Amino acid sequence: MYLIRNGSESIEDQIANAPEGYPDGIGEAAFHMDVWDSAVAKLVSDGMVNPEKVGIIGFSRSGWYTEFILSHSKTRYRAATVADNVQYSLGEYWLLHSDSTIRGWETIYGGPPYGATLPNWLRYSISFNIDKIHTPLLMEEMGYGITDDNEQTPPLNLMQNYELFTGLNRLGRAVELYYYPYEQHQPDHPQARLESLQRNLDWYSFWLLGSEREMPADREQYDRWRLFRLRSDKSGTIPP
């Protein structure tokens, strides 16, 4: 499933129609979680979808919805991708540190990550819910012309992803992060687009179907993914 924003409703309408109990701007993500939970449940009940083989992809703002869904949804997704997305994470809040960022992030949580609104951050920010993600996650970040060739100072938009990527990695979860230095918000150059599409196809074929391509561009990718799967099987984080 490719998670897209519903153009028929404004964000305000989505928040108003979200399930009860979600504070402030969190209702926007909760609205989409409810929509996709219902969609998956309907497709499963109609016999059109195998509940053990459902994946989800989020791009840009819908990447935030996807990460929220992975950490809060009752639906068990078996593979996921987020691409060049906002996370509304604590790391972004401090790293970006502009007036517009602070206002936007505090609108989501009702205030800053301290004082009376700290509980909202603790309960709903991906920064404090990384351990709830068990779904194999493929992360893609665009570089907007900034190369990652300085180990001491990585690009800011890449650093923003380290919190989630490193957290999942430390937990032994299946996660990979790819950086496209010359792409603008999505892979537009033919080679970058081809690599992204093929990698996603390989990712979902592996996790949903258990199949492997005979001649992958990255000859070591299946070694890594098999190790991820072995760890998941042993820990019981992903059903066999």
N, C-alpha and C positions, 0 to 999 in steps of 0.2 A: 504494500500500500504506500502511495506517495501522499504525504500529508501536506495539504495546501490550505491556505486561508480561505474562509468562506466569504466571497465577495459580496454576498447579498445582505450582510449585516455589518454594522460598524463595530469597532472594538467595544464601544459603550453598550451596544445591544448584546454583544457576546457576554460581557460581564453581567448584564442584567439577566440573561438567560442561563447563566452558569448554575451548576448544582449549589445548593445552599451550604454556607459554612466557610466559604473561601473569602479571605479579606482582600479588599482593594483590588489592584490590578491582577492578582493571582487568578481571579475569576476568568480572565481571558484564556489562560492555559487550561484551566479546569473545564471550560466550555468545550474546547477541542478534545480534551481527553474523554469527556462524556459522549461526544459525537462519535469518536472512533471506537470507543468501547461498545456503543450501541451498534455501529456498523459491523464490527467483527462478530458480535453475538448474533446479529440477524443473518449474516452470511453463513455462519456455522450452523445455525438452526435450519437453514434452507438447504444444507448439504452442499454448499458451493465452495466452502473453504475448510481445509483441514486445520483445526485449532493449533496443531503442533508445527505448522509450517506457515506462520504469519510473520512478515517482516514489515518494517516501517522506515520511511525516509523523510527527513525534514531538511529544508533548505531555507537559509536566511532566518526570518522570524519564526517560521514553523520549526526550525531546529530547536528553538527554546521549548516549543510545545512538545517536541519529540523527547527531549531530555526530561521534561516534567512527567510525561507519560511513562517513560521507562522507570522512573523512580516512584511513581504514585499510582499507576493504573492497575486495575484488577486483571487486565488482559496480559497474557504472557507472550511477549514478542520474542521470536527466535533469532532475529538478526535486525540490525538497525544501522542507518547512516545519518550523520548530521553534516551539513556542508555550509561553510562560511556563515555561521549563525551567531546571533547574539545568545548569551546564556543567562543574563541577569545574575551573574555570580558575584560572590564577594571579591574575588580576584579582579574582575573587570571593574568593579566599583572603585577599588583603590588604584589600579593601574591606569585607567583612563583619566580619572580625576579631573573632569571638566564640569562646569556648571550644568551643561545639558545632560551629561551622564548622570550626575548626582540627582538631578530632578527626575529624570526618567526612571532610574532604579528605585528611588524612594517612592515614586508614584506606584510602582508595582507592589512594593511591600508595605506601603503606608507610612514609611519613615526610614531613618537610617538603621544600620546594623548594630545598634546599641540602644539602651534605654527601653522605652515602652514597646517599641516595634521589633526589638531583637527576636522575640519568639516567632514572628512571621518569617524572618530570615532562616532561623534554625529549622523550622518545619518545612519550608518550601524552596529555599535556595538549593541549587544543585551542589553548592559548596559543602553543605552539611548532609547531603543525601546520596553521596557517591556510592556508599556501601549498599544501597538498595538496588543498584543497577547490576543485573546479572546477564543481560542480553549482550551478545557480542556486538561491539560498536565500532564502526568505521567512521573516522573523523577526517574531513577534508577542509583545508583552510587556504584561501587565496592570498597572494602576497602583494598585489597592487603595485608590482614593479620593484619590490624590496626583496633582495636576496638574503638568504640565511647563510652567510659566510663568515660570521664573527661569533665564535663560541661564547665570548664574554658578553656580547650584547645581541641576543636574538631579536628579530623583529617583534614589535609590540603585539601585533595581531596574532602572531604565533604564540607568544608568551601567554596570552589570554586563555589559550587552550591547555596549557600545561597543568593547570589545577585539576581538571577532570581527567586528562590523559594520565598524569602521574598517579593520581589517586586510584584509578582503576588498575593501572599497572602494578602498583604496590599491593593491591588486593589480589593479584593474580588473575584478574578478569581478562577476557578476550577484548583487546582494544588495539587499534592501529591508527596513527595520525600521519597524514600526508599533506605536504605543503607545496603549493603551486605558485612560485614566486612571481611569475609574469602575468597571472590571470587577474581579471577584474570581477570580483564577486561570484563568477562561475567560470569554468574552463571554456574559453572561446577559441583559443588556438587549436587547430585540428589535432595535433599530437597530444596536447593536454586533455582535450575532450575524449579522445580515443582511450587514453590511459585511465581516465576516471570511469568511463562507461565500462571498460573491460574489467577493471578492478571491482567495481560494484557487482557486475555480473558474476565474477568469480566468487565474491564474498557470499552472495545469496545462494548461488548454486551449492557452495560448500556447506553452509549452515542450515539451509532449508531442505536441500535434496541429497546432501552427502556426496556430491559429485565433484570431481577435480578435472581441470583442463589438462590435456596431455603436454602442451608446450606453453606454459605461462611465461610472460615476459620477466617476471620475478621468479626465478627458479627456486627460491627458498621460501616463498610465501606459504606453501602448503606444509612445510616443515613447522613453521611457526604456528599455523592454524591448527594443525594436528596436536601440537603441544598444548595450545589453548583448550582444545576439546578434551584432551586427556585430563588436564587439571580440573576442568568443569565436571567431568564424569566422576572423578574421585571425590570432589568436594560436594557433589550433589546440587550444584547451583543451577545446572541446566538439565532438564530431564533427558534421558537417553533416547 
